[in-house]
Amino acid sequence: MHDPTAPAPNSPRARRYAPVQRSTDRMPDYPLFADVASRHHARWEIVYRPAEPAPYRARHRAHEVTIASDDVTTLDHLLTTLAAADNWIRPYIRVDRAEVHR
């Protein structure tokens, strides 16, 4: 029996939908990655690129620095070490206040 509300087989409304192709490149240990990304999100943009040899990548939001690793724990350790050291070169010169008021 034919459904009268269904479009005709040759109608432009009758589309054939292909099944959605799911990616087989699932991120291993996503909860750990999400934790690392949330802890360092103020300074770093952290992404996962499964096609790369080092898929975990962090890009500093203010400086032109990118760090990549094949292990999210190693990336977390590097970002934590950089945050603790806070040894970025500042692009300014300290000025003595006495010199400013002359």
Stockholm file with secondary structure:
# STOCKHOLM 1.0

chainA/1-102         MHDPTAPAPNSPRARRYAPVQRSTDRMPDYPLFADVASRHHARWEIVYRPAEPAPYRARHRAHEVTIASDDVTTLDHLLTTLAAADNWIRPYIRVDRAEVHR
#=GR chainA/1-102 SS CCCTTSCCTTSTTCCCCCCCCCCSCCCTTHHHHHHHHHHSTTTEEEEECTTSSSCEEEEESSSSCEEEESCHHHHHHHHHHHHHHCCCCCSSCCCCHHHHTC
#=GC SS_cons         CCCTTSCCTTSTTCCCCCCCCCCSCCCTTHHHHHHHHHHSTTTEEEEECTTSSSCEEEEESSSSCEEEESCHHHHHHHHHHHHHHCCCCCSSCCCCHHHHTC
//
